[in-house]
Amino acid sequence: MARNNRPLVPGARKALDQLKANIAGSSRPQDAKFEAAKEAGVPLKKGYNGDLTSEQAGKIGGKIGGNMVKRLIELAEENLTKRK
């Protein structure tokens, strides 16, 4: 199954990566998932991680993705309030 992991707005990738790093408490976006895994106690390593359970993978992706969505909604609400 091909992954379509592209931002809707061209040029938004850098800002989204930075948001991901901030959410995970990392200084580098590429380390964000490893920081989240460490906090959740999930043994994530570079390379193959097919031995992780769905629950373990969800703890990593859910924490980052869910908090990113929450923060993006907060930013959109702030932006809408400023327009009025």
N, C-alpha and C positions, 0 to 999 in steps of 0.2 A: 504494500500500500504506500503510495507516494505521499509525502508530507508537504503540505502547502503552508509553510511557516513564514509567510511574507506579511509585513505590515501593510495595511490598507493605504496608508499615506506614504508615498515615496520619500525617502530621507528620514523617516521616523525611527529607523533601526537603532541608531546611536542613542537616542533619548530613551527608547524602550530598554536597551541593554543597561543603561545607567540606572534606570528605575529598578530593574531586576536586581542589580548589585546592591542598591540601597535597601531594598526590601529584605534581601538575604543577609545584610550586614557585612558585605564584602566590598573590597575596594576595586575588584576586577569582575566584570560581568561573567567571564568564563569560569570563575571560581564560585559563583553564586550557588549552584546546585550542590557543590561539595560542602559549602558552609551550612546550607539547609539540612543536608543529610547528616552532617556531624551533630547538629543541634537535635535532630530527631532520633539519633542513635542508629541510623541506617548505614550499613557497610558499603557505601558507594565507592567505586574505584574507577580510575580512568580505563577506558576500553570496554570490554564486554561485561554487562551487568544482568544477563539473562537469568541469573540465579536469584534475583530479588523477587520477593512476592509482590502481588498487586498492591497489597496494603503498604508495604515499604515504599514502593514507587509513588504511591498516592500521597504519602506523607511528605515527600520531597516536592513533587509537582504541585500538589494542592496548596502547600504553604506559600510557595512563590507565586503561582498563578492567581490564586484566590486573593492574596494581598495586593498583587499588582492591579487586578480588576477593581478592588475596593478603592485603592488610591486614585486610579484613573477616574472613577465615578466622583470621588471627592473633588478632584481638580475640575471636572466638567461642571459640577454644581457651583463651585466657586466662580467659574468663568461666566456661567449663566446669571448668577446673582450680580456680578459686576456690570453686566450689559443693561440691566434694568434702570 
